[in-house]
Amino acid sequence: MMLNAKPEDLARLKFTPEEALKRAVANLKRSYGAPTAVPLPGPGTLMHVTGKAGDLDSSYVLDRAFWSRLLKRHPDGIVAAVPERAALLFTPLSEAETVAALGKAVSGIHESAKAMRVSSALYLYKDERWTVFQPAQAKR
């Protein structure tokens, strides 16, 4: 189960949002290990980010150190999808065909996830921050 902190929780704990994020990522890694990137079969470089708690793999999107290391290998940027709690997928921005395929697939994965849905958008990690690359798709 994923717990959410509200602004009043952060105030009570005397955490800034940035401190809370760092603590959450540290706890995730302590409990479930560091994320690893596993290649998925098929053409292009489509990777699945995973740890030891599959249902929480999407939480690794918050691990800036992980993404920053990847960015050194792919300085043009990294396109990621977080369609459900157990799925965090990415490909280098430089792989246009794989980016396009991920953009087409994300809404279907998101739809099939039911209660485990996160987002049907694609995100770009570049310049040490996330931005929306492809807005969330409307339900079919």
JOWO-V327066 format. One record per pair of residues at least 12 apart in sequence whose C-alpha atoms are under 10 Angstrom apart, sorted by the first residue. I is the first residue (numbers start at 0). GAP is how many residues later the second one is. Records with the same first field share a line. If there is no record, write none. Layout:
I->GAP  GAP
This chain:
0->54  55
1->53  54  57  83
4->12  15
20->41  42  43
21->40  41  42
23->35  38  39
24->34  35  36  37  38  39  40
25->37
27->23  24  25  28  29  31  32  34  35
28->22  23  31  34
30->20  21  22
31->18  19  20  21  22  24  25
32->17  18  19  20
33->15  16  17  18  26  29  32
34->13  14  15  16  17  22  24  25  26  28  31
35->12  13  14  15  16  21  24  30
36->12  13  14  29  33  51  52  53
37->12  51
38->50  51  52
39->49
41->56
42->54  55
43->47  48  51  52  53  54  55  57
44->45  46  47  50  52  53  54
45->33  34  43  44  45  46  49  52  53  55  56
46->33  41  42  43  44  45
47->32  33  38  39  40  41  42  43
48->12  31  37  38  39  40  41
49->36  37  38  39
50->35
52->33
53->31  32  33
54->29  30  31  32  61
55->28  29  30  31  32
56->25  27  28  29  30  31  32
57->23  24  25  26  27  28  29  30  31  60
58->23  26  27  28  29
59->22  27  28
60->19  20  21  27  28  62  64  69
61->68
63->61  64  65  66
64->63
66->58  59  61  62  63
67->57  58  59  60  61
69->22  55
70->21  54  55  56  57
72->19
73->17  18  19  20  52
74->17  18  19  50  51  52
75->16  17  18  48  49  50  51
76->14  15  16  17  47  48  49  50  51  52  53
77->12  13  14  15  16  17  21  45  46  47  48  52  55
78->12  13  14  15  16  19  20  23  24  43  44  45  46  47  51  52  53  54  55
79->12  13  19  22  23  26  41  42  43  44  45  50  52  53
80->18  21  22  24  25  26  28  29  37  38  39  40  41  42  43  52  53
81->24  27  28  35  36  37  38  39  40  41
82->22  23  24  25  26  27  28  29  30  33  34  35  36  37  38  39  53
83->22  25  26  27  28  29  30  31  32  33  34  35  36
84->25  28  30  31  32  33  34
85->27  30  31  32
86->22  23  26  29  30  31
88->13  17  33
89->12  32  33  34  35
90->33
91->32  33
92->31  32  33
98->23
101->20
102->17  18  19  30  31  32  33  34
103->16  33
104->15
105->13  14  15  16  30  31
106->12  13  14  15  29  30  31  32  33
107->12  29  31  32
109->26  27  29
110->28  29
118->16  17  18
119->14  15  16  17  18  19
120->12  13  14  15  16  17
121->12  13  14  15
122->12  13
